[in-house]
Amino acid sequence: MCDLLVVCDPHVIIFSEKTINWTKADVKVAWPRWTKRAIFAAATQLMGAERWISEFPERIFLDKDCKERFPLGFPPSDRRRVHRVVVARGAAAACRSYHRGGSGTFMIVPHLIGKEHINSSSAGFIPFAVGDIDPEGDFVHVFDEVALDVVMRELNTVTDFTEYLDKRAEFIRSGRLGIASGEEDLLAYYAVRLNESGHHDFTPPDGGRWSNSDKLVIDGGFLELKADPQYIAKQDADRISYVWDNLIEAFTGPLLEGTSVVLPGHEFSLEHSEQAVRYMALENRFQRRNLGVAVWDALQKGKERDIFFRLVKGKPKDDTGFFIVTVKYTDFMKASGYDDYRLYRTFILTTYARAVLLKYSHLKRVIGIAMEPPDQGEGSSEENVILAQQEWSAEDRAEVKEHCEQLGIWGPLTETPFRASEFPKVKRVKRKPVGFGPNRKARRAAAAKARRKDR
């Protein structure tokens, strides 16, 4: 059906990958020939896959004998967001040769539409350039192997990636982009600009508003971004965010491998278990940084307490809350065994989840994670739970209160605002121009030598 299918409600990302060898012919012959087989054939596959998902979602299987059904449900069509991605491999070396250098990514030229990509006699024909290959249909993204690697390294969460795809499609079709020299430079422009809502976007270069006559040319920017001190500081600050990624992996691995531990009295449900991990995965890289800080701090504080609870409920408009609870595996519990300890921990986890929803009625759902504090010497395990908001009867409220009292949890909460910037402030060093200072002649000689070396 396709080469890779990503389902993370509300997103469905369909990838079609073609590896087509470049033929040694005149570029006006080789490029259209390669483009037909690598790009347009892949786009046709994408359309077929999307049609099959819409018409026969129950007839998608993981094996060639069609015995193992695709295990996840697709988002309803009214909120489903489908992203179509062509990965066209095989022309990067030829592209570098044609341009006598560069990364090998295709230029983005929006005025190239449909069959103009493969009509070498048209006035706008440009080899190794891609615009809008299906202007009458839904947008199809085209990445070569270099561009895909750059984009997915920089935007390595499903939310960051899909937001870029949405904004990229809108920008290319907006008429505001004249040309971008490569995907990496388009990405660099996007990565350092925020719209009025605080999200990355293709905003005007001067921070004002787009005019009808604007045609932006993006030439360069990626190398400058990678060397920028604030970007480097962001990468360093993001390291803690991978604590959250590791938790996602800890839950996802057993789900995919079918090795999840099912505690006595509980039933395994992939669909239900997937929901908790899905909401964890929908957090973007910056939010994962904040969550990673919260988790790491909770694990450290949990070393000093039998039970420690930390809630991250976000802004008032956020409808999903996350919390982590650590429970020590004490000597008293070891007498009953590890399974009983995990049952006890799961009861604590569920009680906290209900208490959170009861206190914060604006939340539509809460995801809780339970773990041992580190360095207990007994190994480790994790549980998660997702609970949706509900109508609370008097009996429900009394039950939650009773369970909290039994466990000795959920006392007065201390709420601490947490503020962070995606790009931390850095102290920029103002460098003196070459030629100034006490040793002007030596500085000029060193600069001239460096220029000769670069050439």
N, C-alpha and C positions, 0 to 999 in steps of 0.2 A: 504493500500500500504506500509506504514511504520509507525513508531511511532512518528517521528518528521522530518519535512522537512524544511531546511533552504535554502532560495534562496537570495543571495546577489551578484549579477553579479560582477565578473565571477564565484563566488563560489556556489556550490550546495552541501550541507551537508545532508547526509541521515543517520538517526539513526534508529536502530532496537534494542528494549529493551526487554529482557526476564528476568522474575523473576521465578527461578526454585528452589524449596526447596531442601536442601541438605539431602540425604538419609544416615541413620546411617548404613553404611556398611564399609567393608575394603576399604581403600583409593584407592587401585588399581581397585576396582569395582566402587566406588562412583564417583571418578573424571572423568573417561571416560563417565559414564552415564550422569553426570551433564553437561559435556562439549558438548556432542552431542546435548542436548536439549537447553542449554543456549547460546552456542557460534555458533556451526555449523548451527543450525536451523535459528538463527538470520542472519548469513551470507547469507544463501539461500534467505531469505526475502530481504536483501539488493540488491542482484543481480537481483531479480525480479522487485524491485522498480526502479532500474536504467534502466533496459530494458524497462519498461513501460514509463518512462520519455522520453527516446529516441524515442520510436515508437509512443506513443499516448499522447503527452503533452497536447493536447486539451481535453483529456478525464480524467482529474483529477478534483475532486470535493471536497468541504469542508464538505458536508453533506451526510448522508447515502442514501438519495433519489436521489442523483446526480442532484440536481437542481442548486446549487451554485458553479459555476466554480472557480477553483483556480485562483486568480486575477492577478498573476504576470506572465510575460513572462520569459521563461528560456533563459539563455545565449546561443548564437549560439555554436554549437558543436566544432568549431575550437578554441574557447577560453574558453569553459566551463571547470571548474576544479571541478571534483566530488570527494568528500571525504566520505568514507564509515566507519561508526562507529557502532560497536556492544557494547551495554551496558548489561553486564551479571551480574545479581544480584542473591544473595542467597548463595554464598560460602564464603563470607568474614569472618564470624565467624569460619567456619571450617578451613580456611586458617590460622587464628591467632592461633587456637588450634594446628594445625599441626606443626607450626613453634614455638610454645610456646611463642607467643608474636608477636610484630610488628603491622603494621597498617592494615594488611589484604589484601594488594594489591598483585596481581600476580607478580611473577618474569618474567622478559623479557629475553627469551633464544632464540636467533635467529636460532640456529641449529635445533630447533624443527620446523618441517615443516609438513603441511598437516595432514594426519591421524596419524602421530607419536604422536600427542597430546592425542589420545585415545587408543593407542596400549600399554597396560601395559606390554607386553612381550618384547617390543623393548628395546635395550640397553640404549637408551637415554631418556627413559620415566621419566618425572618429574612431580609429582602432583603440582597443583597450579602454573603452569608456562605456558606462552604463547609465541609463536614465530611468525611464518608466516603461518597462517592457509590455505592460498590459494596461494602457491608460483607460480603457473602458471598463475594466474589472477592478476587483480589490487589489491593493498594492502588493507587489511581490518584491521582496528584498533580495538583492544579489550580492553575495560576498564571495571573493576568491579565498583561497586557503590562508593567505597572509592577513587579509582584513578580518576574517572570522576569528582568528587567533587573537588579534589585537583587541577586538570588541569584547570578546568573552573573557579575556584576562582583566580588562578594565571594568566591565559590568558583569560581575560574577555572582549576581543573585537574579532570580527569576524576575523580580520586580524592576530592578535597575535595567535589565536587558529588555524587557517588554516595553517599559516606558520609553527607552531609546528608540525601539522599533516604531512605536506610535508617533513620536515626535519627528523621527526621521522621515516617515512616509508623508506626514502632513507638510513638512518643510519642503521636501522635494517637489510636491505637487502644488505648493503655494505660489510659485512663480517668483519667490524672493531669492532663490539661489541661482546664481549664474553658472558657477562651476566650482567644484572642490577638487583639488589636485589628487586626493586620495582619501580612503575611508578613515585612516588614522587622523588626518587633519580635520575632517568633519567631526570626528569624535572629540578631538581636543577643543574645538570651538564650543561644542555642546557641554563639555565637562566643567567649564569654568563659568558658565552663565546660569543664572537663576531667574525664573519668572516671578510674577507678583505673588504667587502662592508658595514660593520658596522651593520650587522643583526645577531641576535642570531642564533647559529648554534652548531653542534656537532664537534667542532674543536679539534685537538690533545691536550692532557693534558699539554704538555710542550710548547705549542704555536708554534711548528714547523710544520712538514708535516707528514702525515700518511705514514707508510711503509706497504708493502704488508703483512708483518708478524704480524702487530699490532692486538691484541685482547684485547680490553679494558674491564676491570671489574669495574663496578660502584657499590660500596657497601657503602651506606650511603651518606650523603650530604645535605639532605633536612632540617634536624633539625639544622645543622650548618648554612645553608643559612638563615633560619628564625631568627636566633640569631645574624647574622652578622650586625654590625652597619651601613654599607653602604646600605644593603638591607632595614633595618628599615628606613634609611633616604630616600630611594627611595619611600617606601610606604607613608611616610609623604609628600614628594614632589608631589606624584600623587593625593593627595586629591583635588587639584584645577582642575584636569582633569575631575572630575565628574560634573563640570559645563557644560561641553560639552555633557556628557551623559544625563543630565537633559534636555538640549535642544532637543536632539534626542527623548527622551520620550515625550516631549511636542508636537512634531510634529507627532510622531508615534501613540500615543494613539487615537487621533481623526480619523486618517486614518483607523486604524483597527476597530474602533467602528462605523465608518460611521457618525461621528458628526462634521466633519470639517466645519468651517464657510466659505460659499462661498459669496464673496462680489458682490454687484450689478455689472452687466456687465462682470462677470467672469464665467467660467465654471469649474466644478470640474473634475479633471482627476487623478485617483489613480495612473496610470502608470507614469504620469509626476511628480506628487507630491512625489511618492516613489523614484524617481531618486535623488532628492536633499537630502533626508534623507539617501539614500544608500551611497552616497559619504561622508556624514558626518560620517556614521557608519564604513566606511572602514578605517578611521584613527585609527592607533594603540594607545595603552595606552600612550606611550611617546609623540606622536604628539598631542594627546588630552590634555596632560598637557600643552603644549605650547599654544594650541588653548583656553584652559580654562583660562589661564593667560590673553590672549588677550581680551576675552569676558568680564571677570570680570573687567579689567582695563577700557574697553570701557564703561561699564555700570556706573562706578564711574565717569568718565569724562563727560559722558552724562548728569549728574545732573546739570552741569554748562553751558551747551550749548543747544540751541534749536535743532540743528542737529549735531551729532557727527559720524564720520566714521572711521573705523579701518580695514585695509586690512592685511591679512596674505597670502602671495603668495609663501612661501616656497623657496626652492632652485631653481636655474635656470632650472634644469632638471625636476622639478615638473610641471605637466600639469593641475593641479586643484588648483584654488585659492578660498579662503574663505574671506568673509568680514561681519562685523556687522555694522549696522547703527542704532543709537537711535534717535528717534524723540519725542520731548516733546508734550504732549497733552495740549496745552496752552489754556488760557481762551478764546482767539479769536476763536480757533477751536471748543471749546465746544458749541459755539452758533450754529454751523452747525450740531453737533451730532457726535457720535463715529464712525458710519459707514463711514461718509465722511472723518473723520480723517484717518481711515485705508486705504481708497482709496488714499488719498494724500500720506500716508506713503508708500503704494505699488508703487506709481508712482516714488517716490524718490528711492526706492529700485531697481526698474527696470532701472532707469536712471544710478545709480551708477554701476550696473552690466554691462551695455553696455559701460560705460566709462572705466571700468577696462579692459574689453576685447579689447577695441580699443587701450589702452595704452600699454598693455602687450600682444603682439601678440603670444608669446610662449605658453600662456595658451590655453588649449583645451576647458576649461569650467570654469565657476565661479559660486559659490553658495553664495548667500547673505541672511542674516538674519536681519529682522527689528523688533525692540522692543521699548517699552517705557523705559526710565530710571527708576530705582527703586525709591520707596518712593514718588510716585506722588499721592497716595491715591485714585486712580481711577480704581484699578485692573490692569490687564496686559493682553497682547495678543502678538502673534508672527506671522510673515509671513516669508516665505522663497521663494526663486526663484532660478532656475537653468537656465543659458543661455550658449549655446555652441558658440564656436568661429565661425566667419563667414567672408565672403568676404565683405569688407567695401567699399561701393561706396561713391562718393563725397557727395551725398545727405544724406547718413547715417551719415557720419561724421559731416555734418552741423547740422543735427537734434539733435545728441547727444550734440554738443556744445551749441545749442540753449536751450535745456532743462536744461543743467547744469547752464547756465546763468540765466534762469528764476528762478531756485530754489536757486541760490546763492551758489552752491556747486562745488566741484572738482577744488579747487585752487591748488597751488603748494603743492606737497606732501613731507612730511619729512619721509625718509626711515631710519629705525633704525635696524641694524642687531640684531638678538636675538639668543643668544647662551646659551645652557643648556646641562647638562650631565644627562644621564638616571640614573646613580648612583652618586649622589652628594658626593663630598669629605667630609670626616668626620675626626675629630681629634681623632686618636686612642690613648687610654690611655695605656701606657706601665706599666704593673703590675709587682711588685717585686715577685719573686718566694717565696712560703711559706718556712719559715725557715731562711729568711734573715731579718735583721733589728734589732732594739733594743730589741724586745721581742721575740726572736727566740723560746724559749721553749713554750710560749703561742700559737704562730702561729702553731707550729707542733701539739700541742694538739688539737687545733681547727680543723685543717685539718683531723686528725685521727678521730675525732668525726663526721665530715661531711661524711667521707667515710663509717663509721659504719652505719650512718643514711641512706645513699643511699642503702646499702645492705639490 
